[in-house]
Amino acid sequence: MPSKTKYDAIARQWQLMKFLPARGYGVTAKELVERLADSGYTLTKRTVERDLNELSRLFPIECNDKSMPFGWRWMQDASADLPSITVAEALSLKLLDGFIRPLLPKAIRETLAVQFRLADQKLTELQGSNRHSRLKDLVRVVPASLDLLPPDIDPTIQETVQQALIDGEQIDATYHAASDASAKKLTLHPLALVQRGPVTYLVATASKYIDIRMYALHRFRAVDRAGRPVSR
């Protein structure tokens, strides 16, 4: 495995390449120093120039030396699409984790789980060299009221509701409201999902009625897709 110092250098250089334009005059070493500083990397112009020279031996990067100061850019027709995330993106993902999971279908949650894990790993690895990465341990989102535990939601019901919402399809549901002694059979037109505090709600209309109501997702006892389009 590469050493911590080597990992930091690779992450820094990867970020550096993401700042290089694919066309035009190019970006100067001084401008790159400023952009890297905004991303949490404190470097000298000499270090950036050394990185650029090293990277130009491995990647299709060129120095536009037609006038001073020199500009650096990707060569014509070269791919500048680097599969990576910035420190800012990693921090955003870290803060979002836990808030959007109840609102997304399983397939998307599983995809994001990989991104959340990579974001956390990147921030942890860069804590010694990137001051912005330390924010993951310095900021928190705290609810204004008592932090209640979210109610349990049947994952099969959650997935069915989410897919019906995406596909614009009605659902036949068994729902047990807090005010009712027993569960009721409902035909619902899903319109949206809303996360309010620890509770996830389905916003929907029932049968042929037009008044919009909110149904707590954890109070559904059974849900089936009806195969009929939603009426909005």
Helices and strands as residue ranges (DSSP letters): H 4-18, H 29-38, H 45-56, E 61-64, E 71-74, H 87-96, G 101-103, H 106-125, G 131-137, H 155-167, E 169-175, E 184-196, E 199-206, E 213-216, G 217-219, E 220-229
